[in-house]
């Protein structure tokens, strides 16, 4: 029975560096993104994950494969975990779009109902991501990691917190959020944990105890 579900963002990509809206388009992991994925893999292995479920987009799946190899488990995919569709805004620069009043709420996640032509609202994203998380309950594991995307995570956590401003719940590349399954609900205690920072803190604690 599922007890722990850890939702994670993929590693850094070329388009992340260029500050471009990736959406359903894809961009490869950078060398730094691959190292982030390795750090995430070590952090999740230490938490005892038994399986990884990934978005079907290449940047997430590459991250998931690195994580799973380190943790010694398998990967499955769920297309409901893909990134928010940005429609007409896909491929454009986030900083430039944020200066345009008609797109500010879309790119900054401040309005869960805001859309651009051909895009999804964050409420729509949250509905499909939540459905994907609910489906993990049928898998025969107690601890599962989910690899998804930045605005998908903002939509998910904004919904779980019943927030009207989802911008609070941003994740850095390979940032992760442990969800605890309590009485049939997903409970969030802290979010956007940095796997490298956690690893360094653990190392410091061990050194202090010697």
C-alpha positions as CSV (number, residue, x, y, z in Angstrom):
1,X,0.0,0.0,0.0
2,X,1.3,3.4,-0.9
3,X,2.6,5.4,2.0
4,X,5.0,8.0,0.5
5,X,4.9,9.8,-2.8
6,X,7.7,12.2,-3.7
7,X,7.0,14.6,-6.6
8,X,10.0,16.0,-8.3
9,X,10.9,18.4,-11.1
10,X,13.3,17.3,-13.9
11,X,16.9,18.5,-14.2
12,X,18.0,21.7,-15.9
13,X,17.6,21.9,-19.6
14,X,19.0,24.2,-22.4
15,X,15.7,26.0,-22.6
16,X,15.7,26.5,-18.8
17,X,18.9,28.4,-19.2
18,X,17.4,30.4,-22.0
19,X,14.3,31.2,-19.9
20,X,12.0,29.8,-22.7
21,X,8.6,28.3,-22.1
22,X,9.0,24.6,-22.9
23,X,5.5,23.2,-22.4
24,X,5.0,20.2,-24.7
25,X,8.2,21.0,-26.7
26,X,11.4,19.5,-25.4
27,X,14.9,20.4,-24.7
28,X,17.8,18.2,-23.5
29,X,19.3,18.2,-20.0
30,X,22.4,20.2,-19.6
31,X,25.5,18.7,-18.0
32,X,24.4,20.5,-14.8
33,X,21.0,19.0,-15.2
34,X,22.4,15.5,-15.4
35,X,24.4,16.1,-12.2
36,X,21.2,17.4,-10.5
37,X,19.4,14.2,-11.5
38,X,22.2,12.2,-9.9
39,X,21.9,14.2,-6.7
40,X,18.2,13.6,-6.8
41,X,18.7,9.9,-7.3
42,X,21.0,9.7,-4.3
43,X,18.5,11.6,-2.1
44,X,15.5,9.5,-3.2
45,X,17.5,6.2,-2.8
46,X,18.2,7.3,0.8
47,X,14.5,7.7,1.2
48,X,13.9,4.2,0.0
49,X,11.9,4.7,-3.2
50,X,10.9,1.5,-4.9
51,X,9.6,2.8,-8.2
52,X,9.7,5.9,-10.4
53,X,6.7,7.2,-12.5
54,X,7.7,9.8,-15.1
55,X,6.2,12.3,-17.6
56,X,6.6,11.1,-21.1
57,X,8.6,14.2,-22.1
58,X,12.3,13.6,-22.7
59,X,13.7,15.9,-20.1
60,X,11.6,14.2,-17.4
61,X,12.2,10.7,-18.6
62,X,16.0,11.2,-18.8
63,X,15.9,12.5,-15.2
64,X,13.8,9.5,-14.2
65,X,16.1,7.0,-15.8
66,X,19.1,8.5,-13.9
67,X,17.2,8.4,-10.7
68,X,16.0,4.9,-11.1
69,X,19.5,3.6,-12.0
70,X,20.9,5.0,-8.8
71,X,17.9,3.8,-6.7
72,X,18.0,0.4,-8.3
73,X,14.3,0.4,-9.4
74,X,12.2,0.6,-12.6
75,X,10.5,3.4,-14.4
76,X,7.0,3.6,-15.8
77,X,5.4,6.6,-17.6
78,X,2.1,8.5,-17.4
79,X,1.3,11.1,-20.1
80,X,-0.9,13.0,-17.6
81,X,2.3,14.2,-15.9
82,X,3.5,16.2,-18.9
83,X,4.1,20.0,-18.6
84,X,1.4,22.6,-18.9
85,X,0.6,23.4,-22.6
86,X,1.5,27.0,-23.2
87,X,-0.1,27.1,-26.6
88,X,0.8,30.3,-28.5
89,X,3.4,31.2,-25.8
90,X,5.4,28.0,-26.2
91,X,9.1,28.7,-27.0
92,X,8.9,32.3,-26.0
93,X,11.0,34.0,-23.3
94,X,9.4,34.0,-19.8
95,X,10.9,37.4,-18.8
96,X,9.6,39.1,-22.0
97,X,6.1,37.5,-21.6
98,X,5.9,38.6,-17.9
99,X,6.2,42.2,-19.0
100,X,3.1,41.9,-21.2
101,X,0.0,42.5,-18.9
102,X,-2.1,40.0,-20.8
103,X,0.3,37.1,-20.2
104,X,1.7,38.0,-16.7
105,X,-0.8,35.9,-14.8
106,X,-0.2,32.9,-17.1
107,X,3.6,32.8,-16.9
108,X,3.8,33.7,-13.2
109,X,1.1,31.3,-12.0
110,X,-0.7,34.0,-10.1
111,X,-4.2,33.1,-11.5
112,X,-5.1,29.4,-11.8
113,X,-7.7,30.2,-14.4
114,X,-5.6,32.3,-16.7
115,X,-4.9,31.0,-20.2
116,X,-3.3,32.0,-23.5
117,X,-4.6,30.9,-26.9
118,X,-4.2,27.1,-27.1
119,X,-2.9,26.8,-23.5
120,X,-4.1,25.0,-20.4
121,X,-5.2,26.7,-17.2
122,X,-3.4,25.6,-14.0
123,X,-6.7,24.1,-12.8
124,X,-6.8,21.9,-15.9
125,X,-3.2,20.9,-15.3
126,X,-3.9,20.1,-11.6
127,X,-6.9,17.9,-12.5
128,X,-4.8,15.6,-14.7
129,X,-1.8,15.5,-12.5
130,X,-4.0,14.6,-9.5
131,X,-5.5,11.8,-11.5
132,X,-2.0,10.5,-12.3
133,X,-1.1,10.6,-8.6
134,X,-4.3,8.8,-7.6
135,X,-3.4,6.1,-10.2
136,X,-0.1,5.4,-8.3
137,X,-2.2,4.0,-5.4
138,X,-2.8,0.9,-7.5
139,X,0.9,0.2,-7.9
140,X,2.4,-2.5,-5.6
141,X,4.9,-0.1,-3.8
142,X,5.0,1.8,-0.5
143,X,7.3,4.6,-1.7
144,X,7.1,6.1,-5.3
145,X,8.9,9.0,-6.9
146,X,7.1,11.0,-9.6
147,X,9.2,13.1,-12.1
148,X,7.2,15.9,-13.7
149,X,7.5,19.6,-14.5
150,X,7.7,23.1,-12.9
151,X,4.2,24.4,-13.6
152,X,2.6,21.0,-13.2
153,X,4.1,21.0,-9.7
154,X,2.8,24.6,-9.0
155,X,-0.6,23.5,-10.1
156,X,-0.6,20.4,-8.0
157,X,0.6,22.0,-4.8
158,X,-1.6,25.1,-5.3
159,X,-4.6,22.8,-5.5
160,X,-3.5,20.7,-2.4
161,X,-3.1,24.0,-0.4
162,X,-6.4,25.4,-1.8
163,X,-4.5,28.5,-2.8
164,X,-5.6,31.3,-5.2
165,X,-1.9,32.1,-6.1
166,X,0.1,29.1,-7.3
167,X,3.3,31.1,-7.7
168,X,4.3,30.3,-4.1
169,X,4.9,26.6,-5.0
170,X,7.7,26.9,-7.6
171,X,10.3,24.2,-7.7
172,X,14.0,24.5,-8.8
173,X,15.4,21.9,-11.2
174,X,15.3,18.5,-9.4
175,X,13.6,20.1,-6.4
176,X,11.3,17.6,-4.7
177,X,8.3,17.5,-2.4
178,X,7.5,14.5,-0.2
179,X,3.7,13.8,0.0
180,X,2.4,11.6,2.9
181,X,-0.7,9.5,2.4
182,X,-2.9,10.1,5.4
183,X,-6.5,8.9,5.6
184,X,-6.7,8.8,1.8
185,X,-5.3,12.3,1.2
186,X,-1.9,13.6,0.1
187,X,-0.4,15.8,2.9
188,X,2.4,18.3,2.2
189,X,4.8,19.2,5.1
190,X,7.5,21.0,3.1
191,X,8.2,21.6,-0.6
192,X,10.9,22.3,-3.1
193,X,13.6,20.5,-1.1
194,X,17.1,20.7,-2.8
195,X,18.7,17.2,-3.0
196,X,22.2,18.7,-3.0
197,X,21.5,20.9,0.1
198,X,19.9,18.0,1.9
199,X,22.9,15.8,1.1
200,X,25.3,18.4,2.4
201,X,23.3,18.8,5.6
202,X,23.3,15.1,6.2
203,X,27.1,15.0,5.6
204,X,27.6,17.9,8.1
205,X,25.5,16.1,10.7
206,X,27.5,12.9,10.4
207,X,30.8,14.9,10.7
208,X,29.6,16.8,13.8
209,X,28.8,13.5,15.5
210,X,32.2,12.0,15.0
